[in-house]
């Protein structure tokens, strides 16, 4: 089972690596996460997508 519209290789290559409470975690990149959210029709994903777009605009400043 995968994320719609996202290829594993793309997600893996653009991942972010973070250390959370001493444990390394691979986190999907913002661009791929937005694509995944666009691939669904759930209301929560629509809201997430709008908030992620705001975050992306804020990061570019």
C-alpha positions as CSV (number, residue, x, y, z in Angstrom):
1,X,0.0,0.0,0.0
2,X,1.4,3.4,-1.0
3,X,0.5,7.0,-1.1
4,X,-1.5,7.9,-4.2
5,X,0.3,9.8,-6.9
6,X,3.7,9.3,-5.1
7,X,6.4,6.9,-6.1
8,X,8.5,5.5,-3.3
9,X,11.8,6.4,-5.0
10,X,10.7,10.1,-5.3
11,X,9.6,10.2,-1.7
12,X,12.7,8.5,-0.4
13,X,15.1,10.8,-2.4
14,X,13.4,14.0,-1.2
15,X,12.8,12.9,2.4
16,X,14.0,14.8,5.5
17,X,15.8,13.0,8.2
18,X,15.2,14.2,11.8
19,X,16.2,13.0,15.2
20,X,13.2,12.8,17.5
21,X,13.9,11.9,21.1
22,X,17.2,10.3,20.1
23,X,15.7,8.2,17.2
24,X,16.3,9.0,13.6
25,X,13.2,9.3,11.5
26,X,12.6,9.6,7.8
27,X,9.9,12.2,7.0
28,X,8.3,12.7,3.6
29,X,9.3,16.0,1.9
30,X,6.9,18.9,1.7
31,X,6.5,18.7,-2.1
32,X,5.6,14.9,-2.0
33,X,3.3,15.4,1.0
34,X,1.4,18.1,-0.9
35,X,1.1,15.8,-3.9
36,X,-0.2,13.0,-1.7
37,X,-2.8,15.3,-0.1
38,X,-3.9,16.4,-3.6
39,X,-4.5,12.7,-4.5
40,X,-7.3,12.4,-1.9
41,X,-10.8,13.9,-1.5
42,X,-11.0,13.9,2.3
43,X,-11.9,17.2,3.9
44,X,-9.0,16.9,6.4
45,X,-6.5,16.5,3.5
46,X,-7.9,19.6,1.8
47,X,-7.4,21.6,5.0
48,X,-3.9,20.1,5.5
49,X,-3.0,21.0,1.9
50,X,-4.0,24.6,2.5
51,X,-2.0,24.8,5.7
52,X,1.0,23.1,4.1
53,X,0.9,25.6,1.2
54,X,0.9,28.5,3.7
55,X,3.9,26.9,5.4
56,X,5.8,26.5,2.1
57,X,5.1,30.2,1.3
58,X,6.4,31.2,4.7
59,X,9.5,29.1,4.3
60,X,10.4,30.8,1.0
61,X,10.7,34.2,2.7
